[in-house]
């Protein structure tokens, strides 16, 4: 019978030796009776080493994960038993050097007089095909991710375009502004975390945008999060995104602001408004720069620069237990203080010029200048709303102006002497009052004639106050 299968194969041996696929011929007992050169090249086994042997133990003994592959389960031997052709994928053949390669093979029975006398296995190395398929899947996945990223960024940027902002806040020649701009330029080229401090309306977001535009990350997005706009639960979804079905209403997967800001800058506005729970969640991400989407278990790593802003005294909030001290130090790497408008009245003419230029485009006006009397009035005003208030007032007056000179129709209530500083702070008033009482009590703190009794506080409280307010008895 072995001679029959050999004779069968010998009729086409020249052709079989020329093809690129590997070919094994087996007799009825499963021993190799023919091995073509392509099979030798792919496996490293010479025909002389395998002919006449049951070669399953040489090239087919294990699965890809190295678990044993019993000969009884071999598809090639299965064809010898039942005479059924098989097409097999997802398996490996083993080389003589102990390495393996993925194969795709067919087993075909050889009949004589309706009796199986052997089988032929034709196989090929599909390593390149699988690599190509893997590369294609990865490319398609990357395209999908980039598409989602672009869609998310487009949605975000469209929303940002509806939020009008102006570059007017960084105009002027005052010393406080110049000092702040110097700090901005120095820190912009680094990746250090920046904490922007300033009153409402001073242009904290504008400073953040300028830091980003001067940084090495300016080709990637600046993504803004208004921390005051979300509850703790909503903030988690907003920052980290969520998977489809993560909660009621989550009809699709959504990327969070951290993912949108990857390779760029994340601007956390009004950071002082975060709840303690939200602070804890934020701290972990800032430390690790990794997170999971809500409802997901995949850890996502990001590379972002953090810029935070607040009009609140974070250190005082830390002392009162309203802000985490570890988060405070994580954010307060490089603080930038934006001067209030009342601290830089000499910048008001330049600010007005820039703002009026923008208003001309917005309102279809042709205002060329602002009257001297209006500038004088603006310089004497104390500006509780800072530049935002100046923009709003100029827009109102521009709407009312018919000519090319803007002259305020509504008089502003001037701060006496243009001094917000004329009113002392509560701490200064308290210090002045305590000093006066101590002076009257000859700097005696305790006892019936002491200052503590006059002030109605325990001795320890007065001493603590004196230390906090730096009150010391004159030498």
Secondary structure, 3 states (H helix, E strand, C coil): CHHHHHHHHHCCHHHHHHCCCEEEEEECCCCEEEECHHHHHHHCCCHHHHCCCCCHHHHCCECCCCCECCHHHCHHHHHHHHCCCEEEEEEEEECCCCCEEEEEEEEEEEEECCEEEEEEEEEEECHHHHHHHHHHHHHHHHHHHHHHHHHHHHHHHHHHHCCCCCCHHHCCCCHHHHHHHHHHHHHHCCCCCEEEECCCCCCHHHHHHHHHHHCCCCCCCEEEEEHHHCCHHHHHHHHHEECCCCCCCCCCCEECHHHHCCCCEEEEECHHHCCHHHHHHHHHHHHHCEEECECCCCEEECCCEEEEEECCCHHHHHHCCCCCHHHHHHHCCEEEECCCHHHCHHHHHHHHHHHHHHHHHHHCCCCCEECHHHHHHHHHCCCCCHHHHHHHHHHHHHHHCCCCEECCCCCCCCCHHHCCCCCCCHHHHHHHHHHHHHHHCCCCCCCCCCHHHHHCCCHHHHHHHHHHCCCCCCC
